[in-house]
Amino acid sequence: MQAYRASILHLVGDPTKDEKAVAFHDDGLLVVNEGRVVACGDYAALAADHVEVPVEDLSGHWITPGFIDTHIHFPQVDIVAAHGAQLLDWLEQHTFPAEAAFADPEHARETATFFVDELLRNGTTTALVFGSVHKGSVEALFAEAFSRDMRLIAGKALMDRNAPPGLTDTVEGARADMEGLIADWHGKGRLGYAVTPRFAISCTDAQLEMAGQVLAQHPGVWMQTHLSENPREIVETAELFPGASDYLDVYERFGLVRKRSVFAHCVHLQGEAFQRLAAKDAAVSFCPTSNLFLGSGLFPLPTACQHGVKVGIGTDVGAGTTFSILHTLGEAYKVGQLRGQALDPFHALYLATLGGARALDLDDRIGNLAPGKEADFLVLDLAATPLLARRLAAAKGLEDRLFALTVLGDDRVVARTYLAGVERYRK
């Protein structure tokens, strides 16, 4: 058992719906035992009940839940900040060549080590991850996450058309790969498997039908894909699936829209489509840095939330330009400003923590520091840069401090990252 004394900030509900959702303890105590939170609250109220527990004094720091990245591509690490083109051309010029390299197991292992280390360095303790089409890429990633007791969900990309040679699979081969990965890794430690059609353009009807069958046969797994990211993508999807009423209907027809389904982007969806997602308890990943970088558009966050859709935040590396969830939240605010809808800083933190956990159907285990939750948490250095220290010293209240942190913060703010109560990164 170990305790940590610092200022503690987390969300116990959705701050857009619950005025008591924000839990802040200026002088707080977090007590952890055997990988779980035992107690979290004011130091003065808890200290007497835990006099035998060693306490590390981290005064001047904030403790928050670990960040949750609901959309990121493991095989795209090496093409972050690749210049030029929008989505479909960017895939051809940059993504597909980079992903082809993951046929080499050694490259997959080396990249997986870097990828997981980079997540932890940026304070990401849970991620929903795309692998390449190669089974070995996902095995390498799972092995790295398992060695750190990290909660990570991943899947091999499904592509049986509209991709270069060496990056397409077959319906039969993809099913065999997924069944093997689920048997070997799903539920091992804190790992989970996600059925992962890249997007509708890359999959035949038969491939999507098979994906739906695997989901039905393994109800505990997740599903992740892309939806309504780019105007040209939407047009090409309609041409490939003339029988579908719209892009979302392509996935609905094959049983892919359900609880534990996470759709990245959804930039161009309208209210009626959001209603259908909410009715099936599916979720959306808001990826502001990649939407801006590829010129895809501005995600209508308030519209999604008004229709009851669960929303998490995604970095979408490599079209996304940072592993830092803090930096990504700053970009999410800018997207809102361009739409005339300023993002509240507490709502932003919710998207990165409890909201992300709800999007992944894991809010009974992660997302905040309530007793009984898995002890995934961060120690944040509020003086990580001279500018940040100066700005926070002049801040007017908690909301102003949090907002400045999301705009000015990045990986330098993360002093430590803990997974299940064990320190896995220290700056």
C-alpha positions as CSV (number, residue, x, y, z in Angstrom):
1,M,0.0,0.0,0.0
2,Q,1.3,3.4,-1.0
3,A,-0.2,7.0,-0.7
4,Y,0.6,10.1,-2.6
5,R,-0.1,13.7,-1.4
6,A,-0.7,16.3,-4.0
7,S,-3.5,18.3,-5.6
8,I,-5.9,15.8,-7.2
9,L,-8.3,16.5,-10.1
10,H,-10.7,14.0,-11.7
11,L,-14.2,13.7,-13.0
12,V,-16.9,11.6,-11.3
13,G,-19.5,12.3,-14.1
14,D,-20.1,14.3,-17.3
15,P,-19.5,18.0,-16.4
16,T,-21.9,19.1,-19.1
17,K,-24.7,17.2,-17.3
18,D,-23.7,17.1,-13.7
19,E,-22.7,20.2,-11.8
20,K,-21.0,18.0,-9.1
21,A,-18.9,16.1,-11.7
22,V,-15.6,17.9,-10.9
23,A,-13.7,16.5,-8.0
24,F,-10.8,18.6,-6.9
25,H,-8.8,18.3,-3.7
26,D,-6.3,21.1,-3.4
27,D,-4.4,19.1,-0.7
28,G,-5.4,15.6,-1.6
29,L,-4.4,12.1,-0.8
30,L,-4.5,9.1,-3.2
31,V,-4.1,5.7,-1.6
32,V,-3.2,2.7,-3.8
33,N,-3.0,-1.0,-3.0
34,E,-2.5,-4.0,-5.3
35,G,-3.1,-2.0,-8.4
36,R,-6.3,-0.3,-7.3
37,V,-7.4,2.9,-5.8
38,V,-8.2,2.4,-2.1
39,A,-9.1,6.0,-1.2
40,C,-9.0,9.4,-2.9
41,G,-10.0,12.7,-1.3
42,D,-8.9,15.5,1.0
43,Y,-5.7,14.8,2.9
44,A,-7.2,16.1,6.2
45,A,-10.1,13.7,5.9
46,L,-8.1,10.6,4.9
47,A,-4.8,10.8,6.7
48,A,-6.0,9.6,10.1
49,D,-7.4,6.4,8.6
50,H,-4.1,5.6,6.8
51,V,-1.5,6.4,9.4
52,E,0.4,3.2,8.7
53,V,0.6,3.9,4.9
54,P,3.8,5.5,3.6
55,V,3.0,8.8,2.0
56,E,5.1,10.5,-0.8
57,D,4.7,14.2,-0.7
58,L,4.2,15.6,-4.2
59,S,3.0,19.0,-3.2
60,G,3.0,21.5,-6.1
61,H,2.0,18.7,-8.5
62,W,-1.4,17.5,-9.8
63,I,-2.5,13.9,-9.8
64,T,-5.0,13.1,-12.5
65,P,-6.3,9.8,-14.0
66,G,-4.2,8.5,-16.9
67,F,-5.2,9.7,-20.3
68,I,-7.2,7.5,-22.7
69,D,-6.5,7.6,-26.4
70,T,-9.5,6.3,-28.4
71,H,-7.9,6.3,-31.8
72,I,-4.2,5.9,-32.8
73,H,-2.3,4.0,-35.5
74,F,0.8,2.0,-34.3
75,P,2.3,1.5,-37.8
76,Q,2.2,5.2,-38.6
77,V,4.7,6.4,-36.1
78,D,7.4,7.1,-38.7
79,I,5.1,9.2,-40.9
80,V,4.0,11.8,-38.4
81,A,4.4,15.2,-40.0
82,A,4.5,13.8,-43.5
83,H,3.8,16.7,-45.9
84,G,1.0,17.2,-48.4
85,A,-2.3,15.8,-49.6
86,Q,-5.6,15.0,-47.9
87,L,-6.8,11.6,-46.7
88,L,-6.9,9.3,-49.6
89,D,-3.8,10.6,-51.3
90,W,-2.0,10.7,-48.0
91,L,-2.8,7.0,-47.5
92,E,-1.3,6.2,-50.9
93,Q,1.8,8.4,-50.6
94,H,2.7,7.9,-46.9
95,T,0.6,5.4,-45.0
96,F,0.7,2.3,-47.2
97,P,4.5,2.3,-47.7
98,A,5.0,2.8,-44.0
99,E,2.7,-0.1,-43.1
100,A,4.2,-2.4,-45.6
101,A,7.4,-2.4,-43.5
102,F,5.5,-4.2,-40.7
103,A,5.8,-7.5,-42.6
104,D,9.3,-7.6,-40.9
105,P,8.8,-8.9,-37.3
106,E,11.9,-7.1,-36.1
107,H,10.7,-3.8,-37.4
108,A,7.3,-4.4,-35.7
109,R,9.0,-5.3,-32.3
110,E,11.3,-2.2,-32.4
111,T,8.5,0.1,-33.3
112,A,6.2,-1.4,-30.7
113,T,8.7,-0.7,-28.0
114,F,9.0,2.9,-29.1
115,F,5.3,3.3,-29.5
116,V,4.4,2.1,-26.0
117,D,7.2,4.1,-24.4
118,E,5.9,7.2,-26.2
119,L,2.4,6.6,-25.0
120,L,3.5,6.4,-21.4
121,R,5.9,9.4,-21.7
122,N,2.8,11.4,-22.8
123,G,0.6,10.2,-20.0
124,T,-1.5,7.8,-22.1
125,T,-2.4,4.8,-20.0
126,T,-5.1,3.2,-22.2
127,A,-5.3,3.2,-26.0
128,L,-7.4,1.8,-28.8
129,V,-4.9,1.0,-31.5
130,F,-4.9,0.1,-35.2
131,G,-2.2,-2.4,-36.2
132,S,-1.1,-3.1,-39.8
133,V,-2.7,-5.9,-41.8
134,H,0.1,-8.2,-40.5
135,K,-0.8,-10.4,-37.6
136,G,2.7,-10.1,-36.3
137,S,2.4,-6.3,-35.9
138,V,-0.4,-6.8,-33.4
139,E,1.4,-9.6,-31.6
140,A,4.4,-7.3,-31.1
141,L,2.3,-4.5,-29.8
142,F,0.4,-6.8,-27.4
143,A,3.7,-8.2,-26.1
144,E,5.0,-4.8,-25.2
145,A,1.8,-3.6,-23.5
146,F,1.6,-6.9,-21.6
147,S,5.1,-6.5,-20.3
148,R,4.1,-3.2,-18.7
149,D,0.6,-4.4,-17.5
150,M,-0.9,-1.7,-19.7
151,R,-4.6,-1.6,-20.6
152,L,-4.5,-1.6,-24.4
153,I,-7.0,-2.7,-27.1
154,A,-5.7,-3.4,-30.7
155,G,-6.5,-5.2,-33.9
156,K,-5.0,-6.0,-37.2
157,A,-6.3,-3.9,-40.1
158,L,-8.7,-5.6,-42.4
159,M,-8.1,-4.7,-46.1
160,D,-9.0,-7.0,-49.0
161,R,-9.2,-4.4,-51.7
162,N,-8.0,-0.9,-52.7
163,A,-4.6,-1.4,-51.1
164,P,-1.2,-2.2,-52.6
165,P,0.1,-5.8,-53.0
166,G,1.4,-7.1,-49.6
167,L,-1.2,-5.0,-47.7
168,T,-4.3,-6.9,-48.6
169,D,-5.6,-10.1,-46.9
170,T,-8.4,-12.5,-47.7
171,V,-11.6,-13.1,-45.9
172,E,-10.4,-16.5,-44.8
173,G,-6.9,-15.4,-43.9
174,A,-8.2,-12.4,-41.9
175,R,-10.6,-14.6,-40.0
176,A,-7.9,-17.1,-39.1
177,D,-5.6,-14.2,-38.0
178,M,-8.2,-12.6,-35.8
179,E,-9.3,-15.9,-34.2
180,G,-5.7,-16.6,-33.4
181,L,-5.1,-13.1,-31.9
182,I,-8.3,-13.3,-29.9
183,A,-7.4,-16.7,-28.5
184,D,-3.9,-15.7,-27.6
185,W,-4.3,-12.1,-26.4
186,H,-7.9,-11.0,-25.7
187,G,-8.3,-10.9,-21.9
188,K,-4.6,-11.6,-21.2
189,G,-3.5,-9.2,-18.5
190,R,-5.3,-6.0,-19.4
191,L,-5.4,-6.5,-23.1
192,G,-8.4,-6.5,-25.5
193,Y,-8.9,-7.3,-29.1
194,A,-10.7,-5.0,-31.6
195,V,-12.1,-6.1,-35.0
196,T,-10.5,-3.5,-37.2
197,P,-11.8,-2.8,-40.8
198,R,-9.6,0.0,-42.0
199,F,-12.7,1.7,-43.6
200,A,-15.4,0.7,-45.9
201,I,-13.3,1.5,-49.0
202,S,-10.7,-1.1,-48.1
203,C,-13.2,-3.9,-47.4
204,T,-15.5,-6.0,-49.7
205,D,-19.0,-7.0,-48.6
206,A,-17.6,-10.4,-47.7
207,Q,-14.9,-9.0,-45.5
208,L,-17.3,-6.8,-43.6
209,E,-19.8,-9.7,-43.2
210,M,-17.0,-11.8,-41.8
211,A,-16.0,-9.0,-39.4
212,G,-19.6,-8.9,-38.1
213,Q,-19.6,-12.6,-37.7
214,V,-16.5,-12.5,-35.6
215,L,-18.0,-9.8,-33.4
216,A,-21.1,-11.8,-32.9
217,Q,-19.1,-14.9,-31.9
218,H,-16.9,-13.0,-29.5
219,P,-19.2,-10.5,-27.7
220,G,-16.5,-9.1,-25.4
221,V,-14.3,-7.8,-28.2
222,W,-14.3,-4.3,-29.6
223,M,-14.8,-2.9,-33.1
224,Q,-13.0,0.1,-34.5
225,T,-13.0,1.8,-37.9
226,H,-13.2,5.2,-39.7
227,L,-16.4,7.0,-40.6
228,S,-17.2,10.1,-42.5
229,E,-13.7,11.7,-42.3
230,N,-13.2,13.3,-45.7
231,P,-15.6,14.4,-48.5
232,R,-13.9,12.4,-51.2
233,E,-13.9,9.3,-49.0
234,I,-17.6,9.6,-48.5
235,V,-18.3,9.9,-52.2
236,E,-16.1,6.8,-53.0
237,T,-17.8,4.8,-50.2
238,A,-21.2,5.6,-51.7
239,E,-20.0,4.4,-55.1
240,L,-18.7,1.1,-53.7
241,F,-21.9,0.4,-51.7
242,P,-24.8,1.7,-53.8
243,G,-27.3,-0.2,-51.8
244,A,-26.5,1.6,-48.5
245,S,-28.6,4.6,-47.6
246,D,-25.5,6.4,-46.2
247,Y,-21.9,5.8,-45.0
248,L,-23.1,4.6,-41.5
249,D,-25.5,2.2,-43.0
250,V,-22.6,0.4,-44.7
251,Y,-21.5,-0.7,-41.2
252,E,-25.0,-1.2,-39.8
253,R,-25.8,-3.7,-42.5
254,F,-23.0,-6.0,-41.3
255,G,-23.7,-5.7,-37.6
256,L,-20.7,-3.5,-36.9
257,V,-22.6,-0.7,-35.0
258,R,-23.1,-1.7,-31.4
259,K,-21.8,-1.3,-27.9
260,R,-17.9,-1.3,-27.9
261,S,-17.9,0.0,-31.5
262,V,-15.7,3.1,-31.9
263,F,-15.9,5.2,-35.0
264,A,-13.1,7.6,-35.6
265,H,-13.7,11.1,-37.0
266,C,-17.4,11.4,-38.0
267,V,-16.6,14.9,-39.1
268,H,-19.4,15.1,-41.7
269,L,-22.2,13.2,-39.9
270,Q,-25.5,14.9,-39.3
271,G,-27.9,14.7,-36.4
272,E,-29.9,11.7,-37.6
273,A,-26.7,9.6,-38.0
274,F,-25.6,10.6,-34.5
275,Q,-29.0,9.4,-33.2
276,R,-28.5,6.0,-34.8
277,L,-25.0,5.7,-33.2
278,A,-26.5,6.6,-29.8
279,A,-29.3,4.2,-30.1
280,K,-26.8,1.3,-30.6
281,D,-24.6,2.6,-27.8
282,A,-21.7,3.1,-30.2
283,A,-19.0,5.7,-29.6
284,V,-17.1,8.3,-31.6
285,S,-13.4,9.3,-31.4
286,F,-12.8,13.0,-31.9
287,C,-9.4,13.5,-33.5
288,P,-8.7,17.2,-33.9
289,T,-5.1,17.3,-34.8
290,S,-5.5,14.9,-37.8
291,N,-8.7,16.5,-38.9
292,L,-6.9,19.8,-39.1
293,F,-3.6,18.4,-40.5
294,L,-5.4,16.6,-43.4
295,G,-7.9,19.3,-43.9
296,S,-10.8,16.9,-43.3
297,G,-13.1,19.3,-41.5
298,L,-14.3,20.3,-38.0
299,F,-16.0,17.8,-35.8
300,P,-19.4,18.9,-34.4
301,L,-18.8,17.9,-30.8
302,P,-21.8,19.6,-29.3
303,T,-24.1,18.0,-31.9
304,A,-22.7,14.5,-31.1
305,C,-23.2,15.1,-27.4
306,Q,-26.7,16.6,-27.7
307,H,-27.7,13.3,-29.4
308,G,-26.3,11.2,-26.6
309,V,-23.3,9.8,-28.4
310,K,-20.4,8.7,-26.3
311,V,-17.3,10.7,-27.3
312,G,-13.6,10.1,-26.5
313,I,-10.5,12.0,-27.7
314,G,-8.0,10.5,-30.2
315,T,-4.6,11.6,-31.3
316,D,-4.8,9.6,-34.6
317,V,-1.0,9.4,-34.9
318,G,0.3,9.5,-37.7
319,A,-2.1,11.9,-39.4
320,G,-2.4,13.3,-35.9
321,T,0.7,15.3,-35.1
322,T,1.3,14.5,-31.4
323,F,1.1,11.7,-28.9
324,S,0.2,14.3,-26.3
325,I,-3.5,14.2,-25.2
326,L,-2.9,17.5,-23.4
327,H,-1.8,19.1,-26.7
328,T,-4.7,17.4,-28.5
329,L,-7.2,18.9,-26.1
330,G,-5.8,22.4,-26.9
331,E,-6.4,21.7,-30.6
332,A,-9.9,20.4,-29.8
333,Y,-10.6,23.9,-28.3
334,K,-9.5,25.5,-31.5
335,V,-11.8,23.3,-33.6
336,G,-14.6,24.4,-31.4
337,Q,-13.7,28.1,-31.8
338,L,-13.8,27.7,-35.6
339,R,-17.3,26.4,-35.2
340,G,-18.3,29.1,-32.7
341,Q,-18.5,26.5,-29.9
342,A,-15.8,27.0,-27.2
343,L,-14.9,23.7,-25.5
344,D,-15.2,23.9,-21.7
345,P,-11.9,22.8,-20.0
346,F,-13.6,20.3,-17.7
347,H,-15.4,18.8,-20.6
348,A,-12.1,18.5,-22.4
349,L,-10.6,16.6,-19.4
350,Y,-13.7,14.4,-19.3
351,L,-13.1,13.4,-23.0
352,A,-9.6,12.4,-22.2
353,T,-10.4,10.4,-19.0
354,L,-13.9,9.2,-17.9
355,G,-15.5,10.1,-21.3
356,G,-12.9,8.0,-23.1
357,A,-13.5,5.1,-20.6
358,R,-17.2,5.3,-21.3
359,A,-16.6,5.3,-25.0
360,L,-14.6,2.1,-24.6
361,D,-17.2,0.6,-22.1
362,L,-14.5,0.5,-19.4
363,D,-15.7,3.1,-17.0
364,D,-16.2,0.5,-14.4
365,R,-12.4,0.0,-14.3
366,I,-10.7,3.2,-15.5
367,G,-11.4,6.9,-16.2
368,N,-11.2,8.4,-12.7
369,L,-9.7,7.8,-9.3
370,A,-12.8,6.4,-7.5
371,P,-12.1,3.7,-5.0
372,G,-12.0,0.3,-6.6
373,K,-10.8,1.6,-10.0
374,E,-7.5,0.4,-11.5
375,A,-4.8,2.8,-10.3
376,D,-3.8,4.3,-13.7
377,F,-2.7,7.8,-12.9
378,L,-0.4,10.7,-13.7
379,V,1.8,13.1,-11.7
380,L,1.8,16.4,-13.6
381,D,4.5,19.1,-13.2
382,L,2.7,22.4,-13.2
383,A,6.1,24.2,-13.6
384,A,7.3,22.1,-16.5
385,T,8.1,25.2,-18.6
386,P,8.8,28.7,-17.5
387,L,5.8,30.0,-19.5
388,L,3.4,27.4,-18.0
389,A,4.6,28.2,-14.4
390,R,4.1,31.9,-15.0
391,R,0.7,31.5,-16.5
392,L,-0.6,29.2,-13.8
393,A,0.7,31.5,-11.1
394,A,-1.5,34.2,-12.6
395,A,-4.5,31.9,-13.2
396,K,-7.9,32.9,-11.8
397,G,-9.3,29.7,-10.3
398,L,-9.3,26.0,-11.1
399,E,-11.0,26.3,-14.5
400,D,-8.5,28.9,-15.7
401,R,-5.6,26.7,-14.6
402,L,-6.9,23.6,-16.3
403,F,-7.6,25.5,-19.5
404,A,-4.1,27.0,-19.6
405,L,-2.7,23.5,-18.9
406,T,-4.5,22.0,-21.9
407,V,-3.4,24.8,-24.2
408,L,0.2,25.1,-23.0
409,G,0.8,21.6,-21.8
410,D,2.5,18.7,-23.6
411,D,4.7,15.7,-22.8
412,R,6.9,17.9,-20.6
413,V,4.1,18.3,-18.1
414,V,4.0,14.5,-17.4
415,A,6.4,13.9,-14.5
416,R,5.3,10.3,-13.9
417,T,3.0,7.7,-15.3
418,Y,1.6,4.8,-13.2
419,L,-0.1,1.7,-14.5
420,A,-2.0,-0.4,-12.0
421,G,-0.2,1.4,-9.2
422,V,3.3,0.8,-10.6
423,E,5.4,3.6,-11.9
424,R,6.2,2.9,-15.6
425,Y,7.6,6.3,-16.6
426,R,9.4,9.1,-14.8
427,K,10.7,12.2,-16.5
